[in-house]
Amino acid sequence: MDDSARLLVADEEGRILEWPGLALAGQSGDRWGAVPDEELVPVPEGTKVFFLPGTQAVGWDPDRGRPRVLRRYRAVAAMLQAGYTRTRLPAVAYPRGKAPEHGCHRYLPLWAYAAVGWKDGRMVAAAFRVDPMTHSETRHYDDRQIAPRVEDRLRSQGRNRLLRHLGRCALEYHCFAAKNLFMERWEAPLPTAPSCNARCVGCISLQPADCCPASQERIRFVPSVQELVEVAVPHLERVDRGIVSFGQGCEGEPLTVAPRLEEAVRAFRDRTDRGTVHLNTNGSRPEALRALARAGLDSVRISLNSAVAETYHAYYRPRRFRFGQVREAVGTAVDADLYTALNLLVFPGVSDLPEEVEALEGLIEETGLHMVHLRNLSLDPRLYLDHLPPRLRRRDDGIGLLGLARRLKQRFPRLELGYFNRPRECFDRPLVDQLPWAREALAAATAPTAPTPGR
């Protein structure tokens, strides 16, 4: 066997083992295949590695050029640290072709599952770094430092319901954004909306009882303007390049309470012109975005899994809006001088298909948006594939997610790619250009074209 990454499997006692003779296999959509070396990175600190209960591990037999199912061993997966985009899912099979239920739930927890193997004495994952910012590294999140700061602030401002909610997010749900608030750095959250106008497959704050456990409870109240001011303004005033952002994992859709947001943004800007006021949203109400821009909003990130309406509706299952309004919202935000990003929830074997890539490029070209976040879609792959149009399954004509990133950078050299929201001080300079693959893509885009023979 060559020096390809080896397959990792878990035995019946949960021990993770290297399997001799089989290379790491990954899954793209519904299809298994070998994982190229260029898609492998050392597993970064903070990554969770675990086995998938009820599965059968699948490796790649390099001698026969085909996958092999190990029926007595379970598949191993990784959930990568933020800032990395996975390129392959773990390759898995199921006994008798049917996946088991996990307790009272039908699907695995809402994590982003990536293929993981063993090479040169260390674990490697099918992924690439998409953002040079280090804000998610575990060295920044020592609860021995964070917990006392949470307790101190709650002692002095404990009557603020929003602050109490964020204290729980920081210490119980280990939300990095909530921890940042109490550490007075980077981006701090401002959850506001207890309801949503979409029924996303795999919503991390509200799920049907038999689906999969939600990652955290959704906020149950709309904070007052005063509560929002007490949290946001000190952060904006004290933190270098600080960001406060509406639209968090512990809430619904913030545009459902747009008048409260508009009033709050005006109140922030009446008190300080420092920092960045940001909104994460599904973009369902373009007119509300326009009003928020007038109130003083600086930037917006609009979430979607696809720029193709059929694929979008299959996942978001919107209520009282359609994809056309989301598309309009992107253009509205750019026209209103908001720094505009897409929160593109990517999935190997779907997001990189030709029609999906073409539609995404069309949206970028049409609107002139500024940034695309290549964020891993966090849910059981079966759950996503079960809801997608049949035409997207069992395809092998994708260009790969690393190929997608390179293609976007080549076609749109000024486009920022990444994983984290940007402070307004960085709006005009793409940080992703620091990464080797992005520099290579830019170099390829600007390389002189060879003359055509005979001309």
C-alpha positions in Angstrom: 0.0 0.0 0.0 1.3 3.5 -0.8 1.6 6.4 1.7 -2.1 7.4 1.5 -3.9 8.2 4.7 -5.1 5.0 6.4 -8.7 4.3 7.5 -9.6 4.7 11.2 -12.3 2.4 12.6 -13.9 1.8 16.0 -14.2 -1.6 17.6 -17.1 -2.9 19.7 -15.7 -1.3 22.8 -15.3 2.1 21.1 -11.6 2.0 20.7 -10.4 3.9 17.6 -7.9 1.8 15.6 -5.9 2.2 12.3 -6.9 -0.4 9.8 -3.9 -1.9 7.9 -4.3 -2.3 4.1 -7.2 0.1 3.6 -6.9 3.8 2.7 -9.2 6.5 4.0 -12.5 6.6 2.1 -14.8 9.6 2.1 -18.3 10.2 1.0 -19.5 12.9 -1.4 -23.3 13.0 -1.5 -24.2 9.3 -1.6 -21.0 8.1 -3.2 -17.8 6.6 -1.7 -14.4 7.3 -2.9 -10.7 7.7 -2.1 -9.6 11.0 -0.5 -6.9 12.9 -2.4 -3.9 14.1 -0.4 -4.6 17.7 -1.3 -7.8 17.5 0.7 -6.1 16.3 3.9 -5.1 18.6 6.8 -3.7 17.7 10.2 -6.6 17.6 12.6 -6.5 21.0 14.5 -6.7 21.2 18.2 -10.3 21.5 19.4 -11.6 19.0 16.9 -13.9 16.3 18.2 -13.2 12.7 17.0 -15.8 10.0 17.7 -17.4 6.8 16.3 -20.8 6.7 14.7 -23.1 4.3 16.5 -24.9 1.7 14.3 -22.7 2.3 11.3 -20.3 0.1 9.4 -16.9 1.5 8.5 -16.0 1.9 4.8 -12.4 2.0 3.5 -10.8 2.2 0.1 -8.9 -0.8 -1.2 -6.1 0.7 -3.3 -5.2 -2.6 -4.9 -8.7 -3.2 -6.3 -9.6 0.4 -6.7 -12.9 0.1 -4.9 -14.5 0.6 -1.5 -14.7 -2.2 1.1 -17.2 -2.4 4.0 -16.0 -3.6 7.4 -19.1 -5.0 8.8 -17.9 -5.6 12.4 -16.4 -2.1 12.8 -17.9 1.3 13.1 -17.1 4.4 11.1 -15.1 7.2 12.8 -15.8 10.9 12.1 -14.5 14.3 13.1 -16.2 17.6 13.9 -13.6 20.2 13.0 -12.8 23.4 14.7 -14.5 26.4 13.1 -12.5 28.0 10.3 -12.1 24.7 8.4 -14.4 23.6 5.6 -14.8 19.8 5.2 -14.4 18.3 1.8 -15.7 14.7 2.4 -18.2 13.1 4.7 -17.2 9.9 6.6 -17.9 6.9 4.4 -20.5 4.8 6.2 -22.7 1.7 5.5 -25.5 0.4 7.6 -26.5 -3.3 8.5 -29.1 -4.4 6.1 -29.0 -1.0 4.5 -31.1 0.6 7.3 -29.8 3.1 9.8 -30.8 2.6 13.4 -32.6 5.0 15.7 -30.5 6.6 18.5 -32.6 6.4 21.6 -35.9 8.3 20.9 -34.3 10.1 17.9 -34.1 9.0 14.3 -30.9 10.8 13.3 -27.5 11.7 14.7 -26.9 15.0 16.6 -26.6 18.2 14.7 -22.8 18.2 14.1 -20.8 18.6 11.0 -19.4 15.1 10.3 -16.1 14.9 8.3 -14.0 12.0 7.1 -10.9 11.4 9.3 -7.9 9.1 8.9 -4.3 8.5 10.0 -1.1 9.6 8.1 2.5 10.1 9.2 1.8 9.4 12.8 -1.2 11.8 13.3 -4.8 12.2 12.5 -5.8 14.0 9.3 -9.2 15.2 8.1 -10.7 15.8 4.7 -10.9 19.6 4.9 -9.1 22.8 4.1 -8.6 26.0 6.1 -10.9 28.7 4.8 -10.3 31.4 7.3 -7.0 32.6 8.8 -8.7 34.2 11.8 -7.8 32.2 15.0 -10.9 33.2 17.0 -12.1 29.6 17.5 -8.9 28.1 18.8 -9.3 26.4 22.1 -6.4 28.4 23.7 -8.8 31.3 23.9 -11.6 29.5 25.8 -10.3 28.5 29.2 -13.4 28.4 31.5 -11.2 29.0 34.5 -10.8 32.5 33.2 -14.2 32.9 31.6 -16.5 31.7 34.4 -15.4 34.3 37.0 -16.0 37.1 34.5 -19.5 35.8 33.8 -20.2 35.6 37.5 -18.8 39.1 38.2 -20.9 40.8 35.4 -24.1 39.0 36.4 -23.6 40.2 40.0 -23.5 43.8 38.8 -26.1 43.5 35.9 -28.1 40.4 36.8 -31.5 42.1 36.3 -30.8 42.2 32.6 -32.6 39.2 31.1 -30.5 39.1 28.0 -27.3 39.1 30.0 -28.5 36.2 32.1 -29.5 34.3 29.0 -26.0 34.9 27.5 -24.4 33.8 30.8 -26.1 30.4 30.4 -25.0 30.2 26.8 -21.4 30.8 27.8 -21.2 28.3 30.7 -23.8 25.7 29.8 -23.8 25.6 26.0 -20.2 26.8 25.7 -21.1 29.3 23.0 -17.9 31.0 21.9 -19.7 34.2 20.9 -21.2 34.4 24.4 -17.8 33.8 26.0 -16.4 36.6 23.9 -18.9 39.0 25.3 -17.8 38.4 28.9 -14.1 38.4 27.8 -14.7 41.7 26.0 -13.3 40.7 22.6 -14.2 40.1 19.0 -17.9 39.4 18.2 -20.6 39.4 20.9 -24.1 38.0 20.3 -27.5 39.8 20.7 -30.2 37.1 20.4 -33.6 38.7 20.1 -36.2 36.5 18.3 -38.1 33.7 19.9 -39.8 32.7 16.7 -38.9 31.9 13.1 -40.5 32.1 9.6 -38.7 29.0 8.3 -38.7 25.3 9.4 -35.1 24.4 8.5 -34.2 20.7 8.4 -31.8 20.5 11.3 -32.5 23.7 13.1 -30.1 23.9 16.0 -32.6 25.6 18.4 -35.9 23.9 17.7 -36.5 20.3 16.4 -39.4 17.9 16.2 -39.2 15.5 19.1 -38.4 12.4 17.1 -35.7 14.0 14.8 -32.5 14.9 16.7 -31.7 16.8 19.8 -31.4 20.6 19.4 -28.0 22.0 20.3 -29.5 24.6 22.8 -32.8 26.1 23.9 -34.2 29.0 21.9 -34.5 32.4 23.6 -38.1 32.8 25.0 -38.4 36.6 25.1 -37.7 39.7 23.0 -35.2 41.8 24.9 -36.1 45.5 25.5 -34.1 48.2 23.8 -32.5 49.1 27.1 -31.4 45.5 27.7 -29.8 45.4 24.2 -28.1 48.7 24.8 -26.7 47.6 28.2 -25.1 44.6 26.5 -24.1 46.1 23.1 -22.8 49.6 23.8 -20.1 48.7 26.3 -18.8 46.0 23.9 -18.7 48.5 21.0 -17.0 51.2 23.1 -14.4 49.0 24.8 -13.4 46.3 22.3 -10.9 46.9 19.6 -12.6 46.0 16.3 -15.6 44.8 18.3 -18.7 43.4 16.6 -22.2 43.0 18.1 -24.5 40.8 16.0 -28.2 39.9 15.9 -29.1 36.5 14.7 -27.7 33.6 16.8 -28.0 29.9 17.1 -30.2 30.3 20.2 -32.9 32.2 18.5 -35.3 32.3 15.5 -35.2 34.8 12.7 -34.3 38.3 13.9 -36.2 40.0 11.0 -39.5 38.8 12.6 -38.8 41.5 15.3 -37.3 44.0 12.9 -38.9 47.1 14.5 -37.2 46.3 17.8 -33.9 45.8 16.0 -34.2 49.1 14.2 -34.9 50.9 17.4 -32.0 49.2 19.1 -29.5 50.0 16.3 -30.5 53.7 16.4 -30.0 53.7 20.2 -26.5 52.1 19.8 -25.5 54.7 17.2 -26.9 57.6 19.3 -24.4 56.5 22.0 -21.3 55.5 20.0 -20.0 55.3 16.5 -17.4 52.7 17.4 -17.4 49.0 16.3 -19.5 47.1 13.9 -23.3 46.4 14.2 -24.0 43.2 12.3 -27.1 41.1 11.4 -27.2 37.3 10.7 -30.5 36.6 8.9 -32.3 34.4 6.4 -33.0 37.5 4.3 -36.8 37.0 4.2 -37.7 40.7 4.4 -35.7 42.9 2.1 -37.6 46.0 3.1 -36.6 45.5 6.7 -33.0 45.3 5.7 -33.3 48.6 4.0 -34.7 50.2 7.2 -32.0 48.7 9.3 -29.3 50.1 7.0 -30.8 53.6 7.4 -30.8 53.1 11.2 -27.0 52.4 11.3 -26.5 48.7 10.6 -23.0 48.1 9.1 -23.1 44.5 7.8 -25.3 41.6 7.1 -24.8 37.9 6.5 -27.7 36.1 4.7 -27.9 32.3 5.2 -28.7 29.9 2.4 -27.7 26.4 1.4 -28.1 27.0 -2.3 -28.7 29.6 -4.9 -31.0 27.2 -6.6 -34.6 27.8 -5.5 -35.6 24.1 -5.4 -32.6 23.1 -3.3 -33.1 26.1 -1.0 -36.8 25.4 -0.4 -36.1 21.7 0.3 -33.9 22.6 3.3 -35.3 25.9 4.6 -39.0 25.1 4.1 -39.9 28.8 4.4 -43.2 30.1 5.6 -44.6 33.3 4.1 -41.5 34.0 2.0 -39.8 32.4 -1.0 -36.2 32.2 -2.3 -36.9 35.2 -4.7 -37.2 37.5 -1.6 -33.9 36.1 -0.3 -32.2 36.9 -3.6 -33.8 40.3 -3.6 -32.5 40.9 0.0 -28.9 40.2 -1.1 -29.1 42.9 -3.8 -30.9 45.3 -1.4 -28.2 44.9 1.2 -25.4 45.7 -1.3 -27.4 48.7 -2.7 -27.8 50.0 0.9 -24.0 50.0 1.4 -24.1 47.1 3.9 -21.1 44.8 3.8 -22.9 41.8 2.5 -22.0 38.1 3.0 -23.6 34.8 2.3 -23.6 32.2 5.0 -23.4 29.4 2.5 -24.1 26.1 4.3 -22.0 23.7 2.2 -22.4 20.0 1.8 -19.9 17.7 -0.1 -21.4 16.3 -3.2 -24.2 18.9 -3.4 -22.8 22.4 -3.1 -20.1 21.6 -5.7 -22.4 20.3 -8.4 -22.3 22.2 -11.7 -25.8 23.7 -11.5 -25.3 24.7 -7.9 -21.9 26.4 -8.6 -23.3 28.2 -11.7 -26.3 29.6 -9.7 -24.0 30.8 -6.9 -21.7 32.5 -9.4 -24.7 34.1 -11.0 -25.9 35.5 -7.6 -22.4 36.9 -6.8 -22.1 38.5 -10.3 -25.6 39.9 -10.2 -25.5 41.5 -6.8 -21.8 42.3 -6.3 -21.9 40.9 -2.7 -18.7 41.0 -0.8 -18.1 37.7 1.0 -19.1 34.1 1.0 -18.8 32.0 4.2 -18.1 28.3 3.4 -19.7 26.9 6.6 -20.2 23.2 7.2 -23.9 22.2 7.3 -24.3 20.6 10.7 -26.7 17.6 10.6 -26.8 13.9 9.9 -25.9 13.5 6.2 -28.9 11.1 5.7 -31.3 13.7 7.0 -30.1 16.2 4.4 -30.0 13.8 1.5 -33.5 12.5 2.4 -34.9 16.0 1.9 -33.1 17.0 -1.3 -34.5 16.7 -4.8 -33.7 13.2 -6.3 -31.7 14.8 -9.1 -29.0 15.8 -6.6 -28.4 12.3 -5.3 -25.8 9.8 -6.3 -24.0 12.3 -8.6 -20.2 12.2 -9.3 -19.8 15.3 -11.4 -19.0 17.8 -8.5 -15.8 19.8 -8.5 -15.3 19.4 -4.8 -15.5 22.1 -2.1 -11.8 23.0 -2.4 -12.4 23.2 -6.1 -15.4 25.5 -5.5 -13.3 27.8 -3.2 -10.5 28.0 -5.8 -13.0 28.7 -8.6 -14.7 31.5 -6.7 -11.4 33.2 -5.9 -10.2 32.9 -9.5 -13.4 34.3 -11.0 -14.0 37.0 -8.3 -10.5 38.0 -7.1 -11.9 40.7 -4.7 -14.4 38.3 -3.1 -13.7 37.5 0.5 -14.1 33.8 1.5 -14.0 32.7 5.1 -15.9 31.4 8.2 -16.1 34.4 10.5 -17.8 37.8 10.3 -15.5 40.7 9.6 -15.1 44.0 11.5 -15.6 47.0 9.4 -11.9 47.7 9.5 -11.4 44.6 7.3 -14.2 45.2 4.8 -11.9 46.3 2.1 -9.2 43.6 2.3 -9.8 39.9 1.9 -8.1 38.0 4.7 -8.4 34.7 2.8 -5.7 35.9 0.4 -3.2 35.0 3.2 -3.9 31.3 2.8 -1.7 29.3 0.3 -4.6 27.8 -1.8 -6.1 31.3 -2.2 -2.8 32.8 -3.3 -2.4 30.0 -5.8 -5.9 30.6 -7.1 -5.2 34.3 -7.5 -1.9 33.6 -9.3 -3.7 31.3 -11.7 -6.4 33.9 -12.3 -3.8 36.6 -13.2 -1.4 34.3 -15.2 -1.0 35.3 -18.8 -3.0 33.1 -21.2 -0.9 31.2 -23.8 -1.5 32.4 -27.4 -3.7 30.2 -29.5 -1.6 28.5 -32.2 -2.0 30.1 -35.6 -3.0 33.5 -34.3 
